[in-house]
């Protein structure tokens, strides 16, 4: 019995894994730095901007581009 496999480039496999890990690290950073602190915040509209305010008084301003 012969099982045919598709040959893969070792460097391409390593690069794809490194890229996936980098994307995952970035996503976790965005979640921990931006989403979690403002998960329970109030939001107000000021002109073309949204202002998010946490219970501790931290603010993040999102401006329309």
ZAFINU-258486 format. One line per 5 residues: their letters; for each residue x, y, z of C-alpha. Coordinates in nm, 3 decimals. Layout:
<atoms>
A = X,Y,Z  ...
</atoms>
This chain:
<atoms>
XXXXX = 0.000,0.000,0.000  0.130,0.342,-0.093  -0.003,0.661,0.066  0.068,0.973,-0.133  0.124,1.295,0.054
XXXXX = 0.160,1.646,-0.071  0.513,1.771,-0.007  0.533,2.086,0.202  0.812,2.334,0.235  0.957,2.328,0.588
XXXXX = 1.015,2.705,0.591  0.660,2.775,0.471  0.519,2.563,0.758  0.735,2.744,1.015  0.641,3.084,0.869
XXXXX = 0.267,3.002,0.876  0.289,2.892,1.239  0.487,3.203,1.339  0.236,3.426,1.159  -0.058,3.253,1.329
XXXXX = 0.107,3.293,1.671  0.177,3.662,1.604  -0.186,3.719,1.502  -0.305,3.541,1.816  -0.074,3.752,2.037
XXXXX = -0.204,4.069,1.868  -0.567,3.964,1.920  -0.502,3.888,2.288  -0.332,4.226,2.331  -0.626,4.410,2.176
XXXXX = -0.867,4.221,2.402  -0.670,4.287,2.720  -0.578,4.652,2.643  -0.890,4.782,2.469  -1.192,4.560,2.508
XXXXX = -1.169,4.432,2.867  -1.107,4.770,3.037  -1.405,4.923,2.854  -1.637,4.620,2.865  -1.859,4.782,3.130
XXXXX = -1.839,5.144,3.031  -2.073,5.425,2.947  -2.072,5.573,2.601  -2.152,5.929,2.499  -2.151,6.092,2.157
XXXXX = -1.964,6.420,2.119  -1.977,6.549,1.761  -1.808,6.289,1.540  -1.658,6.104,1.837  -1.770,5.841,2.084
XXXXX = -1.633,5.869,2.437  -1.615,5.550,2.643  -1.582,5.600,3.019  -1.506,5.317,3.263  -1.629,5.295,3.621
XXXXX = -1.283,5.411,3.735  -1.298,5.722,3.514  -1.066,5.609,3.234  -1.165,5.745,2.894  -1.114,5.633,2.537
XXXXX = -1.220,5.859,2.250  -1.311,5.700,1.917  -1.317,5.958,1.639  -1.481,5.907,1.302  -1.220,5.906,1.027
</atoms>
